Amino acid sequence: MLLLAVALTPSAAFAADCAPTGNGSNPCPVTLVRPPVLPLSAMAKLGKALFFDATLSGSGTLSCASCHVPGAHYAPDNTLAFEKGGVAMDRFGVRAVPSLTYRERQPPFSVGPDNATSEVAPPAPPPPATKGLKSASNTGASAQAMVPQGGLFWDGRADTLQSQAAGPLFDSREMAATHAGVVSRLRHAPYSADLLRLVGPGASDDMLIADALFALARYQIEAPGFHPYSSRYDAWLEGKTRLTRDEAEGLALFNDPNKGNCAACHLSSVDEEARPPLFTDHQYEALAAPRNPLAPTGTTDLGLCAAGRADIGHTEAYCGFFRTPSLRNSATRKVFFHNGAFTSLRQVMDFYVWRDVDPGRFYPRRPDGSVALYDDLPKRYWANIDKTDAPFGDRKTPALTSQENDKIIAFLKTLTDR
């Protein structure tokens, strides 16, 4: 059922002899290769100080850690779909805040061959092409096409953690910092001597900011808390624990291309280097999540095509596309999808299996009683929506029963880090 031996090929990823045994143990245990745990470098230590420094913000009250809470797996610890920010802390962001965990293996943005098992950036972007069916039993070969992948933020607009850190720092709706304010803080903070020691006493203002952002990136890459791989599933992969019956059945449904088909995008297999699965293929999908009533009125979030990337421009074939997130620690999140439209894993699972069977469950109705399909994406982009990959598709009954959804959720809870 799952690729657990490094020598296995992708086509053998779902071999029945590697499914959980009757008692929930792993018949194909491996030794996972995790990032080494080493003392933080001087630059990473500086990044840690910056990560928790609220005085960098325009309000003086918001740090990186305010929204990326360590105790919540570097995600928000509240139920807000859009976090509060701004100089007066009276504004809201426009997207749900993602977790910062497991970014150490995030490739830069590119458009290239659909190879879900590779984290190497493909060549420069060619024109978009129609992708084929994605199957959890053959994630790469089943979709031979040039697809967008990699990058940070929901829309992939940043390629590095350094450039990503600048986004919320200077966004007027988030940390709302100014260039002058950040420079002043960097020159008069308890960590200023450390910064100048690393950058040089004659560093320009722009160099100070650039190196501060680099330090934030190094902290996220080096600190073990951002990528612990300490979940029960990781322990199961190594043969150190057993899955319950519901968890084991949930794993089977998660991987089954005719049922959940979740592993088509949220890869559950160990890679060729025996590294733990990230539960994402780093690619982008248009799933047409319903509009969140709390979203700013009169606006439409088009995602990837409106990210402002010079390498793809405003490519309409990418409108409505958002990055596939990792499912690690997803059971601890309070809001889901880029717009925070759902507030539980159960709602997410119901959306996947019922969207094309009974769309009235999720989309509002017009005065005449008809369903306002895909109400958060203009109609001219509806061709981009995934309507073929299971569990989506033209079907009379959902691909999963309510009980099967519960079992997949039971499995997803095994992905929570200790």
N, C-alpha and C positions, 0 to 999 in steps of 0.2 A: 504493500500500500504506500510505502514511503521510501525514498532514497536514503538509506542509512549506512551504506558502505561506499567509500570513496571510489572504488573501482567500478561501481555500477554506472551505466549510461543513463541519460535523461529518460529514454524510453522505458527503462526498468524502474523508474521512480515509484511506480505504484505496484510493484511485484507483491503478490499476495503473501509470499513467504516472509515479508518484512512488516506485515500488519501486526498490531498488538496481539499477543497470545490470549488465550482464554482467561488468564488471570491478570491481564493488563500489562504484562512485562514486555520488554522490547527484545525481539529475537535477533536483532542486528545492531547491537550497541557499537558506538564509535567513540573515539576520544576527540572531543571538539577542540578546535584551535581558536582560542579567544585572544583578544588584544592583550599584550603583556601589561602587567601591573607594575609600574615603575614610579619612583618619586617624580613629582611634577617638576618640569623645567622652570627656570626663572621666569620665562615668558608666560607659561601657563599659570604660575602663581600670581603674576600680575593680572592675568585674565580673570582669575577667580575674584580678586579684589574688585575689579571693574564690574563683574557680573552681579555683584551684590550692592553696588554703589548707586543708591537712589538719587543722589545729588547730581548725577549726570543728566537727569531728566529736566524738562522745563518746569515741571511742578515741584521738583525736589523730593518727590515721594514715590517715584516709580522706578524700580530697577529691572534688569532682565529677569531676576528671580521672582519678581512680583507676579508675572504671568507664567513663567516657566519655573514652577515651584519644585524644588528638589524632592520633597516628600510626596509629590504627585507625579513622579517620573518626568519631571521637567515639563509638565503641562499645567494648565490652570487647575486649581483645587476648588473651583466654584461651579455654579450651574449657568453662568452667563454665556450666551451664544457669542456675544461680541464684548470684548473687555473694555473697561473704562480707561480713558487717558486724556491727553491734552494738558495744556498749561494750567487750566483750572480744574482738571480732572472731571470735566463735564461733557466730554465727547466720547464716542465709541468707535472702535475699529470696525472694519467692514467684513472681516472674515473670522471664523473660529480659530483660536490660537492652537497650532499643532504642538506636539511634543518635540523636544530637542534631542531625545534619545536616539541612538543608533544612526547618527549622521557620519560616523567615521568612515563608512563605506559608501557614502552617497556619491555617485558619479556626477560630473558636470553635465549640463544640458546638451543634448544632441538629438538629431533625427537620423536614425539608422536602422539596420536590420533588427527585427524582433527576435532578440536572443535573450530570453528571460533569465537564463542562468549565468549571464556574463555581466560583470560590473565595469567593464572596460568601455570607455566612451567610443562610439562608432565615428566614422569620418564626418565631414561637414554635411549639413542638411541638403538633401535632394528635395524635389517637389513632393508634396504629400501623395500617398497612394491609399487606395481602399484596403483595409486590413481584412484578413480572413478570420474564420472562427477561432476563438481562443479556447483551448481545452486544458483542463487540469491534468490530463494524461499526457499531453505533449505541448507544453507551453510555448516553445519556440517554433517548432516545425509546423504547428497548426495555424500559424498566423504569419506566413512569409510576406512581410511588407516592411516598408520604411515607416517607423513610428517614432513619435516624440518620447523622450525618456531622459531621466536625470534632472538635475537642477534642484533648487530649494524654493521654499514658499509653495503655496498651493498652485501657483501658476508658473513655477520654474524660472522666475525672472532673475534669480541669482545663481551663480555657479559655485561659489565658495562660501564657507561659513564667515569669512571676513566681510565679504560684500553683503551677506545676509544680515549681519549684525547692524549694519548701517541703516537698514530699512526701518525697523521700529524705532531706532534711536532718534532719527530725524523726522519721523512721520508726525505731523501736527495732531493726529488723532490718537497717537500712542505715547511714546516717551516725550515727544515734542521738544527735543533738545535743539539748541542752536549751535552753529559752528563756534561762535565766540564763547558761549557758555561752556561748551565741552572743553575747549582749549584752556579756559580759565581754571576749570576744575582739574584738568590733567596737570596743570602747573602748580596747583596749590592743594593737592590731596595728600593724605598720609603715605600713599604709594608713589608720589611724584618722583622721589629720589630714585626708586627702583626703575621707573619708566625712563628717566633721563640717563640712568646708568646703562640701560640697554640700548637706547636710541642715540644717545650722545647729547651733551649739554647744549650744543648749537643747533639742535633739531628745529626745523620750521614747524609752524602750527599744523600744516597739512601732514607733515611727517609724524607728528605726535598722534594725530587722530588715526592715521593709517596703521601705526604700530599698536595703538590701543585696540583697534578692531582685530588686528592679527593676534593679539594676546587673547582676546575673547575666543577666537577660533581655536587657538592652541589649548586653552582650558577645556573646551568641549571635546577635543580630540584625545587629550591625554588623561583626563579625570575618569577613573573607572566607573563612576556613578552614571555616566552618560551611555555606557554600553556594557552592563554587567553580565548579560546572558545568564541570568541566575533563576530563570523560571523553572517550574516543575517540568515543562516540556523539554527544556534543555537537559534537565536531570534524567528525564525518560530517554532522550536520545542517547545518553551515555550509559543507559542500563542501571541507573541508580534509584529509580522509583517505578511505580506502576501507575497506570491510568485506571480510573474507575470504568465500569462498563459503559456509562453514559459518555464519558470523555473519549473512550476508545471508539465508540460508535460515532461520536461527533467528528473525530478525526477522519474516519472513513467517509462520512458524508461530505466533509470539507474538501476532501481530495477527489471524490467521485465526479467525473466530468458530466454525468447525467443527472446529478443531484445538486449539491451545493456549487460544485465547480469553482469553489473559492480559490483553490490553489493555482488556478490559471493566472491570476494576478497577484495573489498573496502567497508566494512560494513557500512551501513548508519543508523543503528538502535541504539537506546539507549540501554545500557546493563542492566543487572539485578539490578545494583546498581543505576540506573538512571544517569549514567555518559554519557557525550556526546559521540557520535561515533567518532572513530579515522580515519575512512575510510581506514582501512587496517586490514587484518586478521593476520598480522605479519608473513605470510608464504612466500614461495619461489616458483617462477615459471620460466620456460624456455620459453620465448616468441620469441626468435630468432630475436631480433632487428637487422636491417641491420648494417653492419660495418660502423663506422664513418671514412671517409677518413683522418681525422686528428689524428686518433689513431696511436700509434707507429707502424712502419712497422715491419713485421715479427713476430708480437706477436698476441696471441689469449687469450682473457680474458675468463676463464672458470668459474669464479664465485665461487659458494659454494664449489665445489669439490676441488678447488685449494686454499681454504682459510687457509690451514695449521692447521685446528682444529684437535687435537689429538683424539677427541671423535668420529669423523667420517672418518678421514683419507682422502685418495683420492678415494672417492666412485664415480665411474663413473656414477651411476644413478643420481648424483646431478650436473653433468657438464652442464653448461649453465644456472644454476639456480641463480636468483638474488632476493633479498628481495623485497616484494611488498611494495612500499612507501605509506604513507598517501597522500590522495588527498587534504587535507586541504592546502589552499593557493597555490594550483597547478596553478591556473589561473595567478599568478604573476611570475611564473618561466619562464626562457628564454630557457632552454634546458631540455630535457626529456630522460628518461631511463639511465642506468648505464654508457653508452658511449656517452651520449649527441647527439644521432643520429638524434633527431627531435628537432625543435625549436619552435613549437606551439602546442597547444592542438588540433587544427584541424588536424595537421599531425598525431598526436597520435591516434585520433579517426579513421582517414582514415586507418591507419595501422591495427588497430584491426578488422575493418569490411572488408577490402580488401585484407589482407595478403594471405588468402587461396583462394580467388576468382580470383585475378589478381596480383600475386606476382611480376610481372615485373614492377609494380609501385614503388617498394621499393628496389629490389635487382638488381645489375648490370647484364649486358648481356655479354656473352662470345663472342669471335670473330665469332662463327658460329650462333649467334643470340639467343641461348638458355639462359634461366635465370639462373644465379648462385645463386640458392636458399640458404638461411640461410648462407650467406657468412662470418659471423663472428663466426661460430661454426663448428668445424670439423665434417665430415659426420658420424663418428662412434658414435656421441652423439645425432644425430637427433631424435632418439627414445624418448629422454627426452622432446622434444618440445611439448607444449600444442597444440594439433590439434583437440580437442574434445569439450572443454568448449565454449559455445556461448560467443561472436559472431564468434569464430573460427569454423572450421569444413569444411567438404566437401560439398560445396553448390554452386549453379549456380549464385545466386545473393546475395549481401551483406545483413546482418541482419538488417542494418539500412540505411535509405536514407540520403542524404546530409542534408536535412532539419531536420531530427531527430538527426543527429550528432550535428547540431547547437543548438538544444534544450538541449541536454545533456551538451554541453559547457556552455550554459546559466545557467543551474543548478550549474555546477562546480564553476561558478563565485560567487555563494552565499556562498561558503566555505571560502572566503577570510576574514581574521580577520580584524576588524577595526584597 
